[in-house]
């Protein structure tokens, strides 16, 4: 399975369906359009991500999600998956149609790209993963929906890490 590592809280926002576009300076490769993409959380949160999280507009929308504080989110784990539906170049016309909430959850600069995501699937029990930059292959196996249903009462694994600030 192809996977991408994303800083928290953005990774959690994606798998829970609050963030429907991943913003990047590069377009999604054609080979992943229409395909399932694993969403992993990075082990640390970069300083620019922490600065973004502290912005009032982000705080306003994040506060409505019911998610825990960023430093309590799971880091260094596969959190779930999405389908990469399409990729759009950010133009002024395109940005006019993006909601304020979605704008609060990304970096919406002209000339960047918005990867439209659909069918978010959150794992009930995150899987420890060694991340990498860009899109990478993960040799593990996503649990089936039946295995996920059985995991509903499961405890979080002992190796769950809290997010740390990168320096």
N, C-alpha and C positions, 0 to 999 in steps of 0.2 A: 504494500500500500504506500502511496505517496503521502508525505506528511510535511507540514510547515510549522515551525515554531514561532509563536507570537507572544509578546509580552502580556503579562496580566495588567490590568483586568480585561484587556481586549480579547484574549483567548476565551475567557469565560463568557463574555458578552456574546461572542459568536456562537458557541455551542448551546447557549440558552436561547438563542434567537433574537436577542435585543439588537445586535449589530448585524446588518444584512449585507454590508459591503466591506471588504478588506481593502484599505488604501495602500498603494505601493507606488514606487517610482518606476517600476517596470511592469509590463503587461504579463498576465498569466499565460504560461505556455499553452499553445493550442492543444497539446497532448492531455491537459488536465480539464479542459472545458467539457462539461457534462459528466465528469468523473467524481467519485468520492475522494475527498482530501481529508486526511487526518489533521486535527488541530491539537498541537502540543503547546503547553505553556513553557516559556523559557525559565531557566533556573533563577535568574535575577531580572529585575526590572530596571531598564536603562534610565539614566537621569532625564532624558527628554520625555520618556513615558510618564515618569513621576510628575514632571512639570505639567504635562498635559492633564493628568488626573486631578491636579490641584486647581485647574481653571474653574471658575464659577459655573460656566455653562455645562461643563462635564459633570460637575458635582450635582447640579440641579437634576439632570436626567438619570445619573447613576443612582442617586438617592431613591428614585422611584422603582428601581429594579428589584429591591429586596436582597441584593447580593451583599455579602459581608465586606468589611473594609479590605482594601487591596492587600494589606500586609497579612491578611488571614486566608487569602486565596491559595489554591494548590499550585505549586511551581515545579517544573521539571517532570511533568507527567503528560501523557496523552489524555486529553479531556473528552474527546469525541470526534465527530466528523461532520462535514457538510458536502454538498454538491456544488462545484464551481459552475454556475449557470452561464455566465458571460463575463466579458471584460469591456470596460468603457473608458475611453480617453476623457479626462476631465477638461471640459470646455466650459465657457461661461454659460452657454445654453444648458448643458448637462447639469451644472451646479444649481441652476435655478429650480430644478425638480427634486433636489435632495432635501430631505426633512432636516429641521434644526437638530433633532435628536441624533440622526445619523451623522451630521456634520460634527457634533460634539464628540463622537466616538472615533474620529479618524483625522487624517492629515489631508485636507482637501485643497491641494494646490493645483493651479492650472498646469496642464501638461503631465500630471501624474495619472494613475490608472485606478479605477474602482473595479474590484473583482466582485461581481454580484453572486451572492451565496444563497442557497436554498436547502431545505430539508436538514436543518441542524439536528444532530443526534448527540446528546450528552451521555457519556458513560456514567453509570451509577457509582462505579468504583474505578477511579483513574488508574492508569497503568504507568509505572515508572518507565521513563524513556530517556535515552541519550540523544539529545537534539543535535542539530547541525544548522548551518546557515542555508538559506534558500529552501528549495523543495528537495526532499531527500527520500530515499527508500527506507521503509521500516519493515523488518522481516517478521515482526510479531503478527498476531491474529486478533482482529477485533472480535469481541464476544458477540454471539448471536443475540437476537432480541429475546429469545427464551432464556439464555444465560443471564441477560441483563435483568429480566423479571425476577429470576431467582436471587439476584444480588441486591434486590431492593432493601432487604433487611440486613445486608452485610455491613460490617464495620469498615471504616476507612483503613487501608493498610498502614502499618506502623511507619513506613518510609515516606509518608506524605510530608512534604516540606512546605514551610511558609515562604512567601516571597521575600527576597532581600533586595535592598537597593544596590545596584551596580555602581561602582565608583570609577 
